[in-house]
Structure formats: structure tokens, C-alpha cells
Amino acid sequence: MDVLKLKYCNNNGFLIKNNRSKFKILKKINNILDYNVLSNNYKIYSDRLEYALKNRNTACTYLTTGKPCLLYLTKINGEPIALIIEKTINKNNIYPKIISVSLHFNDELYDDTLLTAELYRIDNNWFLIIDTLLIFKGKKTLYQNHNNIKMLTLIIQKYQYLVGDSCKVIVKKYMKPSEIGEFMKTTNFKLSGIKFINKSPIHFYFNKKFITFRNDRLFILPTSNEKFIQEKLKELTTKPKNKVISKVKNDVAKTFILKIKTTNNYGIYHLFATKKSELKNLGIARTNTLEISNQLLEKFRNVSEFNVEAEYDYDFNKFRVIKIVEKSTLSNYNNISKLI
């Protein structure tokens, strides 16, 4: 495997340079999960989702200003390897950085275990903050808050930090929504937002700069107004009193022909419609099957843009790509705006 030794976090790491090797690693992960692991598989908070945050089974944790990544424990040529897969991609690269690092977990975890994480630095010390178990010993995990916390606890109990390791691994704290306000007052972490988890994760960001796509329906908290943030959190974490929550009716099943283009993030694409002979950005595309994700990746190897058929996903406020189409007339931006 073609690697480059480099300074990484607290020590050295080995950067995988060969795109074919990166592709094989990502393909193996995606085949287990049956979706693109580098896609943003969470919802962005809007007031329409307030009812979900008030569900009694909802837990929450924090989002730091650190670098989002994945921790993949696997074996290469029979040797146990810890890989950090960064979720952001340089505009000149096809795949994200994948770095082999020095970490010490229980041997059994190297039979393909995958966790979401954030790389975070305090002074000159680097931490890898893990929060969600996606794959455990080669099998996709069925997410439940209680089970996730239990499994993270078991994993960290058998983890050993040694001098010379690339970073120290810690587990995010999970709490009730009513406890997050107090946590924010006492934590030393710089936070970008809050992650609420029930059936689907919901990210609640404090500032628009932490959101990777544009959405005019977002409710963004100004970081300069602490009182306002606390009031909004109190509102979200207070149980409703016989309040009937109305849901948006998904009565529009219309599909659209849109132009798709790549972004700097692996597996993230922008969609465009026409407006007065120009292309107008509609936001980020979702790909919820491994099959369509692979088709798009293969197509983008040869061209920088092409047309797709897509439909609007009201749960995620995004367009979902259905299939690639050839030489079709693009849908009109104004007509789409009226429907969504």
C-alpha cells in the first residue's frame, strides 16, 4: 500500500495515497452499511422538528468545533490497523484523507468496527471524541440510544492510551435535553451545536458557518446572544402541555430533472434547476441507496456534471436522487419553489 509518513495529531501517521486503496476501504464500509458513510445522514433543526426533540426517548450530546471524522478498526494484510477517515475532502481530491494512526483497542474490535468521531485539540493535545457506533465486528448496528451508550462504554473500558499514541480517545457525554443548558455552562469544549438523537439525529447549530449547505428554513442561533440561546434551549427541552403538533403534508410526489455537480466533500453533491437561462442552486442532494451512490461516483470519474431525476424528501428538506438521465430538459426553479 502506497503511504506517506507525516506529522499527525500528537505523533506521526501514515497517509494512504493510492485512490484505489481508499476506494476499496470505503466500498467495504458502504457495503456493510448499505449507504454512503460520508453522506450527512442527519436532519438540520427547524421549528417543524420541534416535536421530535420533545419526545421522552430523545437524548442529546454536544457537537464541537473539531474536525468530523470516522474511526475504522480493521485488518490490512492480517495486521490490525486503526484508520481515521476525515469527512471533508480537498477540492483537488476524489476521496477523503485516510490516515493510519497509533491507537490501542481490544483485538476483537479490529474485525471491522466503525465509529463516528471528532478530532479536537486542547492546547497541544489532540483528542478523538467518539459518539456513535455504526459497525461492530463486521455487522451494522441497529441504533438505539441505550444500546449505543452501553456499547461505547464497553469499547472505551478495553481501550488503553499509551505514550506515543496519535491522540487520546474519549467518549462523548449523553444526557437528557433538560441537562444540556447546564453542561454548556461548565464544559471546556468549544461547541458548534447540539445533537439530538431519537430515531434520526437532528443537528442544532449555533452558527450558520457550521452548516455545510444552504437552507433558508433553518433556525440559527446567534453565538453573541447567550441569553437568547438559553431561552431557545429551555423552550426545546420543556415538555409541551397538550400541544397538538401539526406535520407537514407530503402530498407532492412530483419528480424533477436537475443538474448535479460535485462539491469539496466526498459523496456530497449540489443540485441545480434553470431560472431565466441560468442555473440556480437548490441545495444538497441525498443518495439513500448504495447503488445510486456508486453510479454517481462512477459517472463523476468522467464528467464534472450531468442530469439526474430527483424528488423532494420532506423529512430531510433535501432532494433525493432517483436515477441518472440523459439529455433531458431541466426543471424550472420557480415551479419547484412553489411546490416545496
N, C-alpha and C positions, 0 to 999 in steps of 0.2 A: 504494500500500500504506500502510495506517494504522500509523505508527510513533511511538514516543516516545523522544526523546533522554534518556539517563540516564548517570550515572557507572557504569562497569563495569570491574572489574579495574584495570589501570594507566591507563586512559584513559576515553573515552566509548564507548557502544554505542547501538544503536537497537533498542528492544524492539518486536517485532511485536505489535500489539494486536488485530488482526482475527482472530477464530477461524476464519473461512473460509480465510484465507491460511495459517494454521497447519495446518488440516486438509489443504489441498492439498499442502503440503510433506511432511507425514507420510505421506500416501497415496502420493505419488510414491516415497518411500523404501521403504515397505512393499510396493509393487507389484514393485519390483526384487528385494527380499529374499524375498518370499513368506512373511513372518511379521511380527509386530508388533515393531518395533525397540525399543520401550520396555519390552518384557517382559524378565524376568530369565531369559535363555537360558543358564543355568549351573546346575550342581549345587552343593548345600551339602555340605561334607565330613561324612561319618560313617564310622565304622570299617568299614562294609560296602564303602566305596570305596577302602580302603587298597591293594588290589591294583592299581588303576588308577594310583595315584601312583607305584608302584614299576616301572611299565613303562619300559623303557630309552629309549623315544622321548618320554617326558614331559619337558617344560621347565617352568620356573616363573618368575614375576615377582612383584612386590610390589603390594599394594593400600594406598593411602594413606588418610588421614582426610579427603582433599579431596572435592569435590563431583563425583559421577559425571555425565558428560555425553557428548554426541556432537559431533563436528566435521564439519560438512557444507559442502563446497565446491561451489557450484552457480552458476547464472546466473539472474538475475531481470531481465526486460526487456533481455536481452542483456548485462547488466553482471555481471562476476564478483563473487560475494558469499561471504564466509565467515560461516557461521551456527553459533553454539553453541546446542545444544538440551539444556537441563537435564533430567535424568531424573526429578526429583522434581516433584510438582505440588501447588500450594496447594489446600487443600480447597475454596476458593471458585471454582476454575477447572476448566475441562473439559480443557484442553490445557496442556502444559508451557510454560515460558518459552522463547522462541526469540529470540535476540539477534544482530543483525548486528554484527560486530566487525572491527577493522582488523588483518589478517594478510597476509603476503606469501608466497605459494606460486607454484610454476611454473604458468603459464597453463593448461596442458593438464589440470591437476587439477580445474579448475572445471567440467568436463563431468560433474559429479555424482560426487564422491568422498566417502566416508563413513568416519570412524574413531571408535572408542570412545576415551574420554579421561577425565581427571580434572582439575578445576580446583584448583590447590593454591597456597597463599600462604606465602611465607617472608618474614617481616617485612612490608615494604610492597610486595614484588614478587610478581606473580602469574605462575604457570606453567601451561601447558596440557600435560599429560603424556599423550601418545598411546600406545596399546598394541596395538590390533588394527585391521587394515584390513578393512572389511566390503564396501565397494563401491569399485571402481576404474574411473573414467571411464565410469560408467553400467552397469557389469556387476558382478554379485555375485561375490565372490572365493571360491574353494574353499580353505578354511582348512587350512594345514599350517604347523607351527612354522617350518620353514626358510624357506618362501616368505614368510610374514608378516614375519619379521625382515629378509629381503632387501628386501622392498617398502618397509618403514618406513625402512630406511637410504637407499634411493633418494629417497624423498619428502623426508626431512629434509636431504639433500645439496643439494636445489634450493630449500630454504626460506631466506628472508632475514629476519632480525629488524631492524626499523628503530625508531629512537626515535619514540615516539608510538603504537606498536602496543599493542593491548589487553593482550597478555600474550606471554610468550616460550614458544615451542613446543619441547618436548624429547621424546625417545623413552624409554620405559621400558627398563630393562636386563633382558634374558632370560638365564637361567642354568640350570645343572643343579640338580636338587633338592639335591644334596650341597653346593652352594655357598651356599645361602640363609642358613644359620646365620651364616657369616662376614659376609655382606652386611648382616644385621640389626645386627651389632655396630658397623659402620662408617658406615652411612647416616645422613644428617641428616634424612631424611623421617620424619614420624610415621606409623607403619603401623597399618592396621586388620586386615591379614591377608595371606595369600599366595594367589596364583592359580596353580594347576597346570593345564597345558594339554597334552592329548594329542588325543583325538578330540573330547571335550567339556570345556569349562572346569570346574574344580572350585575353589570358593572355600573357603578355610580361614581362618576368622575367629578373632581373639584374644579377642573380647568379644561377648557376645550383642547389645549395643546396635547393632552394625553390621549385624545381620541384619534384613531387612525383613519377616520373617514368623516365626511361632512353630513350632517343630518340636522335640518332646521327644527326638528321636533324635540331635540334634546333639551333637557333641563340641566343647565350648567351652573355650578355653584362658584361664585367669585371667591378666590382664595384670600382676598383682602378683607372680607367681611366675615369674621369669625362668628359673630352673633347670628347672622343670617344662616350660616351653615348649621349651627347648633339647633336653631329653630326648625329648619327643614328636617334634620335627622330626628328630632323629637316628634315631628309630625308623622314621619315614616314609621317610627318604631312604637307608636301608640296604637293600641288596638282600636279598630273602628267600633262605633256604637250604632248597631243596627243599620249600618250603611249598606245600601244596595249598590254594588259595583256594576256599572254597565260595561259591556265588552264591545269592541269594535266589530261590526258585522263584516265578515269576509264574503261579500256577495258578488265579488268581481273575480271571475276566473279567466279573464282575458289574458292571452299571451302577447308578447311584443317581440319585434325584431330589433335588436340593438347591436351596436358596435362594441366589441370588447377589447381592452388594451391591458398590458401588464403594468404593474406598479413595482416599487422597490422591495416589496415584501413577497416572499415566496408563497404562491397559491392564492394571492390576493389580486383581484382584477377590478378595473373600473369599467362601467358601462355607460354608453352614450346614445342619445337619440338626436334627431335633427330638429333644429329651430332656426328658421329663416336661412336655410342653406349652410348652417354651421352646426358643429357637434356640441351638444350640451350634456355635461356630466350629470348622470343620475345617481352616482354613488357606487358603493362596493357590491360586487356580485357574490352570491352564495353558491357553493357547489356541495350538495349534501350526499353525493354518492362518489365512491372511489372511481367508478367507471368514467363519469364525466370529468372528474379531476384529471385523470390520466389522459383523456382525449384532448383536453385543453393544453396540458403540458407538452404533449407531442406536437400539437398544431403550432404552438409558440416557438418550437425549435426552428421553424422555417419562416414564419412571418411574425410581424410585430402587432398586427391587429386583424380582426376578421368579424364576421357577423354570427350572432347566436340568437336562438329563440329563448325567451325568458318569461317568467311570471313573477308577480309580486308576492312576497312572503310577509303577511301582516304580523306574524309573531315576532319576526326579527327586523322588520322595517327595511328589508333588503330585497333585491331582485334575485331570484333563483334561476340559474342557467339550466335549461332543459336539454338542449342539443345544439350542435353546430349546424349552421345553414349556409348555403352557397348563393351568392348574388341575389339577395332579397332586398327590397326597399325598406329602409329604416323607418321605424315608427316615429310619429311626431311627438316632440317633447310636450307641447301644450295639451295635446289629447291625453297623454299619460298622466300629467299633473292633475287633471280633473278627476281621474279615477282613483288616485292613491292619496 
